[in-house]
Amino acid sequence: MWQRLDRRRLGLILGAGVSIDAGLPTWKNLVERLTARFPAVKKEFKAHRKAGLQETYITQIAYALHQAHVKGSTSTLPRQFEQYQVDSTWMEVVHQELYRDIASLKYDQILQRHSYLKSLGQLVCRTELTVNFNFDDLVDEAAIGFARDRSKVQPEVISRPKIETRRDASVIYHINGSLPREARRRRSENLVFTEDAFADVLISPTLHGSDFLMSRFATTTFLLLGTSLNDNSLKNMLRAGMKRNPANHHYIVYWEDPARRRTDEERRHIFDVNLDVYNLISIFLETEQIAELVDLLNEEEAGLFEAELMKFSHHPARRKYYLVGSVVAGKSSNLEGLRCFSTFEEWSGRAPETMYQDHRSLSVAQRKEIDDWLYSQLREKNDKMRRAGVGMHVMDRCYLDLCAFSKTDAENVERLKELRARVCKHSGPLEAGQMIFLEADESALSDRQARRGKLRGVTMVIDYDGAALVKQSAVLKSVYMPEPAFTFDNSLEGSDQTSRRIARQILLGEYKPFDFEKRIDELLASGGKV
């Protein structure tokens, strides 16, 4: 999360739970307050709830009663303004019930009641987009106050999607409409609150700004706070985002009541379903822990964040991963799917054309040309990984791949000694990292080579036929000895599915960095025998 935030690729999705600690009602309690304004039909509302009608449906009934009352009252307004009066007075009623318990408080007093509202305002200012499902503007006030105190760019608060927003400004999007605490401030024209409003959203998603949000759900990692997954539009966007970018995962924080904590089994059920269906990683925290999480994310300096993180977790904050496998095993394709992490390409610059030729057919001069270019590239790769900061970093190809292109054990010894002399001597020890091993069967590898146009000569022989690549894969597997959990056979699936599996292993699996220096010592001691 911190890595994504540092790159302005972390967004927030806020629900009613965020405002509860400030003294605002839950969605259900707000609806109960509205229906209580119609005591004449109290019995009927009770029956509707007992029958299992949804809150939006009950709100629709309350709105209809309100509309009948307003239209039945004496008014001097022209008939053309009658509906405007209905909607305006309805929003006034919602405003009164929403802020009823904090109407007499100043904003500083509200901040004192809430353990992380002020910090959340700071976090909002560090994100590119906050999607606020709440009508209230308590978070908006916190963010605007932080920006003012720190001379930052003021966040832009919107209640309908925009094609372009202010440059460098964090955007707070009130997706269901906005009712500011201070009644004279500008509110949105509509609220998505009743059955008909939600039905319109499902019939025509563009009315709800899904076009504005859809690409962001695919390219941004979202942290969900104070929200459940009862909103169908939210679930649809999460699901669609997962389809468009399968490796990108989001996080949802579930509030834990200290008096009735969920069992491990309950947590596991929620965790598994959210992960499988929505690419959501579920975190279960009490209020104090949520405040600690927000404060931790607000630490802008990497070293200080890393030091603070160590108080909560023993896991390293800088994790390096290497994608390895034979030619056309899917390394580059999967790297493209893992852009939600920091990624490093196979090579910087244009490789010699002979790099793409079967190494068994290379002349001595061609091999020397490749080696000279290759060792300079390996120095660069090692330097990049050594400098990699807080977060997850994935690199295409690895240092000991050269063993898969040697003809003899003696050549392996020569290459490994050259590696230390021409790379480690200048760049330092090879940076350890978790190996991610990609493999495929002979048929899949041959098919990929053919589709890439790797057919040569009159007889249309494939450079690196499938059988040769299977052998190459076996050599690499012997060199790196990858963990079973980080070995991915992608013979029968596309890179979108494989990258999703890889991303989950990176996010949730155990990190076991591979010691390249130790492995080189072992290979040299064996006379280069793999």
TAQUI-V963643 format. One record per residue. N is the residue number from 1. RES is the residue in one small letter. PHI is phi in radians with two decimals (NA if undefined). OMEGA is omega as a letter, one per 40 degrees, with the letter a starting at -180 (999 if undefined). Layout:
BEGIN
N_RES_PHI_OMEGA ; N_RES_PHI_OMEGA
END
This chain:
BEGIN
1_m_NA_a ; 2_w_-1.11_i ; 3_q_-1.05_i ; 4_r_-1.17_i ; 5_l_-1.12_a ; 6_d_-1.08_i ; 7_r_-1.77_a ; 8_r_0.95_i ; 9_r_-2.08_i ; 10_l_-1.91_i ; 11_g_-2.04_i ; 12_l_-2.06_i ; 13_i_-2.16_a ; 14_l_-2.00_i ; 15_g_-2.10_a ; 16_a_-1.06_a ; 17_g_-1.05_i ; 18_v_-1.16_a ; 19_s_-1.59_a ; 20_i_-1.06_a ; 21_d_-1.15_i ; 22_a_-1.48_i ; 23_g_1.88_i ; 24_l_-1.59_a ; 25_p_-1.35_i ; 26_t_-1.25_i ; 27_w_-0.97_a ; 28_k_-1.11_a ; 29_n_-1.16_i ; 30_l_-1.10_i ; 31_v_-1.12_i ; 32_e_-1.09_i ; 33_r_-1.13_a ; 34_l_-1.17_a ; 35_t_-1.23_i ; 36_a_-1.15_i ; 37_r_-1.31_a ; 38_f_-2.15_a ; 39_p_-1.07_a ; 40_a_-1.14_a ; 41_v_-2.06_i ; 42_k_-0.99_a ; 43_k_-1.10_a ; 44_e_-1.19_i ; 45_f_-1.10_i ; 46_k_-1.10_i ; 47_a_-1.18_i ; 48_h_-1.07_a ; 49_r_-1.17_i ; 50_k_-1.11_i ; 51_a_-1.36_i ; 52_g_1.58_i ; 53_l_-1.13_a ; 54_q_-1.25_a ; 55_e_-1.08_i ; 56_t_-1.12_i ; 57_y_-1.20_i ; 58_i_-1.14_i ; 59_t_-1.10_i ; 60_q_-1.08_i ; 61_i_-1.12_i ; 62_a_-1.08_i ; 63_y_-1.13_i ; 64_a_-1.10_i ; 65_l_-1.13_i ; 66_h_-1.10_a ; 67_q_-1.07_i ; 68_a_-1.09_a ; 69_h_-1.15_a ; 70_v_-1.16_a ; 71_k_-1.22_i ; 72_g_-1.47_a ; 73_s_-1.49_i ; 74_t_-1.23_a ; 75_s_-2.55_i ; 76_t_-1.67_a ; 77_l_-1.22_i ; 78_p_-1.02_a ; 79_r_-1.02_a ; 80_q_-1.14_a ; 81_f_-1.75_a ; 82_e_-1.04_a ; 83_q_-1.19_i ; 84_y_-1.06_i ; 85_q_-1.13_i ; 86_v_-1.04_a ; 87_d_-1.20_a ; 88_s_-1.15_i ; 89_t_-1.22_i ; 90_w_-1.10_i ; 91_m_-1.15_i ; 92_e_-1.13_i ; 93_v_-1.13_i ; 94_v_-1.06_i ; 95_h_-1.05_a ; 96_q_-1.06_a ; 97_e_-1.30_i ; 98_l_-1.14_a ; 99_y_-1.80_a ; 100_r_-0.94_a ; 101_d_-1.43_a ; 102_i_-2.20_a ; 103_a_-1.05_a ; 104_s_-1.60_a ; 105_l_-1.61_i ; 106_k_-1.41_a ; 107_y_-1.11_i ; 108_d_-1.06_i ; 109_q_-1.21_i ; 110_i_-1.14_i ; 111_l_-1.03_a ; 112_q_-1.17_a ; 113_r_-1.37_a ; 114_h_-1.94_a ; 115_s_-1.28_a ; 116_y_-2.46_a ; 117_l_-1.09_a ; 118_k_-1.12_i ; 119_s_-1.14_i ; 120_l_-1.15_i ; 121_g_-1.05_i ; 122_q_-1.12_a ; 123_l_-1.11_i ; 124_v_-1.00_a ; 125_c_-1.20_i ; 126_r_-1.58_a ; 127_t_-1.65_i ; 128_e_-1.44_a ; 129_l_-2.55_i ; 130_t_-2.09_i ; 131_v_-1.72_a ; 132_n_-1.83_i ; 133_f_-1.44_a ; 134_n_-1.57_i ; 135_f_-1.35_a ; 136_d_-1.26_a ; 137_d_-2.02_a ; 138_l_-1.11_i ; 139_v_-1.19_i ; 140_d_-1.01_a ; 141_e_-1.07_i ; 142_a_-1.12_a ; 143_a_-1.19_i ; 144_i_-1.11_i ; 145_g_-1.11_i ; 146_f_-1.11_a ; 147_a_-1.07_i ; 148_r_-1.15_a ; 149_d_-1.16_a ; 150_r_-1.76_a ; 151_s_0.96_i ; 152_k_-1.65_i ; 153_v_-1.15_a ; 154_q_-1.13_i ; 155_p_-1.15_i ; 156_e_-1.75_a ; 157_v_-1.74_a ; 158_i_-2.28_i ; 159_s_-2.15_i ; 160_r_-2.49_a ; 161_p_-1.14_i ; 162_k_-2.15_i ; 163_i_-1.17_i ; 164_e_-2.33_i ; 165_t_-2.07_a ; 166_r_-1.09_a ; 167_r_-1.11_i ; 168_d_1.19_a ; 169_a_-1.61_i ; 170_s_-1.23_a ; 171_v_-1.86_i ; 172_i_-1.94_a ; 173_y_-1.85_i ; 174_h_-1.44_a ; 175_i_-1.22_i ; 176_n_-1.75_a ; 177_g_1.87_a ; 178_s_-2.34_i ; 179_l_-2.24_a ; 180_p_-1.03_a ; 181_r_-1.02_i ; 182_e_-1.46_a ; 183_a_-1.06_a ; 184_r_-1.37_i ; 185_r_-1.26_a ; 186_r_-1.19_i ; 187_r_-1.89_i ; 188_s_-1.31_a ; 189_e_-1.25_a ; 190_n_-2.43_i ; 191_l_-2.12_i ; 192_v_-1.60_a ; 193_f_-2.49_a ; 194_t_-1.78_a ; 195_e_-1.04_a ; 196_d_-1.19_i ; 197_a_-1.14_i ; 198_f_-1.21_i ; 199_a_-1.13_i ; 200_d_-1.07_i ; 201_v_-1.09_a ; 202_l_-1.28_i ; 203_i_-1.26_a ; 204_s_-2.29_a ; 205_p_-1.01_a ; 206_t_-1.13_i ; 207_l_-1.11_a ; 208_h_-1.73_i ; 209_g_1.31_a ; 210_s_-1.16_i ; 211_d_-1.09_i ; 212_f_-1.13_a ; 213_l_-1.65_a ; 214_m_-1.02_a ; 215_s_-1.15_i ; 216_r_-1.22_i ; 217_f_-1.18_i ; 218_a_-1.50_a ; 219_t_-1.96_a ; 220_t_-1.99_i ; 221_t_-1.61_a ; 222_f_-1.86_i ; 223_l_-1.88_a ; 224_l_-1.67_a ; 225_l_-2.17_i ; 226_g_1.20_a ; 227_t_-2.19_i ; 228_s_-1.84_i ; 229_l_-1.85_i ; 230_n_-1.51_a ; 231_d_-1.46_a ; 232_n_-1.14_a ; 233_s_-1.16_i ; 234_l_-1.13_i ; 235_k_-1.10_i ; 236_n_-1.10_a ; 237_m_-1.20_i ; 238_l_-1.10_a ; 239_r_-1.16_i ; 240_a_-1.14_i ; 241_g_-1.10_i ; 242_m_-1.14_i ; 243_k_-1.16_a ; 244_r_-1.38_a ; 245_n_-2.43_a ; 246_p_-1.08_a ; 247_a_-1.48_a ; 248_n_-1.38_a ; 249_h_-1.97_i ; 250_h_-2.04_a ; 251_y_-2.27_i ; 252_i_-2.19_i ; 253_v_-1.73_i ; 254_y_-1.71_i ; 255_w_-1.27_i ; 256_e_-1.81_i ; 257_d_-1.38_a ; 258_p_-0.99_a ; 259_a_-1.42_i ; 260_r_-2.61_a ; 261_r_-1.30_i ; 262_r_-1.15_i ; 263_t_-1.30_i ; 264_d_-1.03_a ; 265_e_-1.19_i ; 266_e_-1.08_i ; 267_r_-1.07_a ; 268_r_-1.11_i ; 269_h_-1.05_a ; 270_i_-1.10_a ; 271_f_-1.05_a ; 272_d_-1.13_a ; 273_v_-1.16_a ; 274_n_-1.07_a ; 275_l_-1.19_a ; 276_d_-1.22_a ; 277_v_-1.59_a ; 278_y_-2.18_a ; 279_n_1.03_a ; 280_l_-1.82_i ; 281_i_-1.69_a ; 282_s_-1.63_i ; 283_i_-2.18_a ; 284_f_-1.98_a ; 285_l_-2.40_i ; 286_e_-1.43_a ; 287_t_-0.98_a ; 288_e_-1.07_i ; 289_q_-1.25_i ; 290_i_-1.10_i ; 291_a_-1.07_i ; 292_e_-1.15_i ; 293_l_-1.10_a ; 294_v_-1.09_i ; 295_d_-1.10_i ; 296_l_-1.11_i ; 297_l_-1.16_a ; 298_n_-1.31_i ; 299_e_-1.26_a ; 300_e_-1.42_a ; 301_e_-1.55_a ; 302_a_-1.03_a ; 303_g_-1.10_i ; 304_l_-1.20_i ; 305_f_-1.06_a ; 306_e_-1.08_i ; 307_a_-1.14_i ; 308_e_-1.18_a ; 309_l_-1.07_a ; 310_m_-1.09_i ; 311_k_-1.27_a ; 312_f_-1.90_a ; 313_s_-2.55_i ; 314_h_-1.59_a ; 315_h_-1.27_i ; 316_p_-1.12_a ; 317_a_-1.49_i ; 318_r_-2.06_a ; 319_r_-2.15_a ; 320_k_-2.01_a ; 321_y_-2.30_i ; 322_y_-2.11_i ; 323_l_-1.50_a ; 324_v_-2.26_a ; 325_g_2.76_a ; 326_s_-1.20_i ; 327_v_-0.96_a ; 328_v_0.94_i ; 329_a_-1.35_i ; 330_g_1.90_a ; 331_k_-1.11_a ; 332_s_-1.14_a ; 333_s_-1.11_a ; 334_n_-1.28_i ; 335_l_-1.06_i ; 336_e_-1.06_i ; 337_g_-1.35_a ; 338_l_-1.86_a ; 339_r_-1.18_i ; 340_c_-1.21_i ; 341_f_-1.90_i ; 342_s_-1.33_a ; 343_t_-2.21_i ; 344_f_-2.17_a ; 345_e_-1.21_a ; 346_e_-0.97_i ; 347_w_-2.43_i ; 348_s_-1.76_a ; 349_g_1.59_a ; 350_r_-1.63_a ; 351_a_-1.28_i ; 352_p_-1.00_a ; 353_e_-1.01_a ; 354_t_-1.16_i ; 355_m_-1.05_a ; 356_y_-1.71_i ; 357_q_-1.75_i ; 358_d_-0.96_a ; 359_h_-1.10_a ; 360_r_-1.25_a ; 361_s_-1.80_a ; 362_l_-1.40_i ; 363_s_-1.43_i ; 364_v_-1.04_a ; 365_a_-1.12_i ; 366_q_-1.17_i ; 367_r_-1.14_i ; 368_k_-1.15_i ; 369_e_-1.03_a ; 370_i_-1.15_a ; 371_d_-1.04_a ; 372_d_-1.06_i ; 373_w_-1.22_a ; 374_l_-1.12_a ; 375_y_-1.14_i ; 376_s_-1.17_i ; 377_q_-1.17_a ; 378_l_-1.15_i ; 379_r_-1.09_i ; 380_e_-1.06_a ; 381_k_-1.07_a ; 382_n_-1.16_i ; 383_d_-1.06_a ; 384_k_-1.10_a ; 385_m_-1.24_i ; 386_r_-1.20_a ; 387_r_-1.51_a ; 388_a_-1.02_a ; 389_g_-1.60_a ; 390_v_-1.12_i ; 391_g_2.22_i ; 392_m_-1.80_a ; 393_h_-2.25_a ; 394_v_-2.09_a ; 395_m_-2.08_i ; 396_d_-1.44_a ; 397_r_1.29_a ; 398_c_-2.47_a ; 399_y_-1.19_a ; 400_l_-1.63_i ; 401_d_-1.01_a ; 402_l_-1.03_i ; 403_c_-1.16_a ; 404_a_-1.39_a ; 405_f_-2.03_i ; 406_s_-1.56_i ; 407_k_-1.59_a ; 408_t_-2.42_i ; 409_d_-1.10_i ; 410_a_-1.07_i ; 411_e_-1.19_i ; 412_n_-1.07_i ; 413_v_-1.04_a ; 414_e_-1.07_a ; 415_r_-1.17_a ; 416_l_-1.17_i ; 417_k_-1.16_i ; 418_e_-1.11_i ; 419_l_-1.03_i ; 420_r_-1.24_a ; 421_a_-1.27_a ; 422_r_-1.80_i ; 423_v_-2.09_a ; 424_c_-1.12_a ; 425_k_-1.07_a ; 426_h_-1.74_a ; 427_s_-1.81_a ; 428_g_1.67_a ; 429_p_-0.97_i ; 430_l_-1.12_a ; 431_e_-1.22_a ; 432_a_-1.16_i ; 433_g_-2.98_i ; 434_q_-1.27_i ; 435_m_-1.47_i ; 436_i_-1.99_a ; 437_f_-1.78_i ; 438_l_-1.86_i ; 439_e_-2.54_i ; 440_a_-2.64_a ; 441_d_-1.40_a ; 442_e_-1.02_a ; 443_s_-1.10_a ; 444_a_-1.13_a ; 445_l_-1.14_i ; 446_s_-1.10_a ; 447_d_-1.09_a ; 448_r_-1.15_i ; 449_q_-1.09_a ; 450_a_-1.12_i ; 451_r_-1.14_i ; 452_r_-1.43_i ; 453_g_1.39_a ; 454_k_-1.50_i ; 455_l_-1.86_a ; 456_r_-2.20_i ; 457_g_1.43_a ; 458_v_-1.09_a ; 459_t_-1.48_i ; 460_m_0.93_i ; 461_v_-1.36_i ; 462_i_-1.50_i ; 463_d_-1.05_a ; 464_y_0.94_i ; 465_d_-1.17_a ; 466_g_-0.96_a ; 467_a_-1.11_i ; 468_a_-1.16_a ; 469_l_-1.28_i ; 470_v_-1.10_i ; 471_k_-1.12_i ; 472_q_-1.06_i ; 473_s_-1.10_i ; 474_a_-1.13_i ; 475_v_-1.11_a ; 476_l_-1.09_i ; 477_k_-1.18_i ; 478_s_-1.20_i ; 479_v_-1.21_a ; 480_y_-1.64_i ; 481_m_0.81_a ; 482_p_-1.16_i ; 483_e_-1.15_i ; 484_p_-0.96_a ; 485_a_-1.18_a ; 486_f_-1.91_i ; 487_t_-1.92_a ; 488_f_-2.18_i ; 489_d_-1.52_a ; 490_n_-2.02_a ; 491_s_-1.05_a ; 492_l_-2.00_a ; 493_e_-2.46_i ; 494_g_-1.40_a ; 495_s_-1.16_i ; 496_d_-1.13_i ; 497_q_-1.24_a ; 498_t_-1.16_a ; 499_s_-1.11_i ; 500_r_-1.13_i ; 501_r_-1.12_i ; 502_i_-1.11_a ; 503_a_-1.03_a ; 504_r_-1.15_i ; 505_q_-1.20_i ; 506_i_-1.11_a ; 507_l_-1.33_a ; 508_l_-2.08_a ; 509_g_-1.49_i ; 510_e_-1.33_a ; 511_y_-1.63_i ; 512_k_-2.23_a ; 513_p_-1.14_a ; 514_f_-1.51_a ; 515_d_-1.60_a ; 516_f_-1.16_a ; 517_e_-1.11_i ; 518_k_-1.11_a ; 519_r_-1.19_i ; 520_i_-1.07_i ; 521_d_-1.01_a ; 522_e_-1.14_a ; 523_l_-1.18_i ; 524_l_-1.16_i ; 525_a_-1.14_a ; 526_s_-1.54_a ; 527_g_1.35_i ; 528_g_1.46_a ; 529_k_-1.38_a ; 530_v_-1.66_999
END
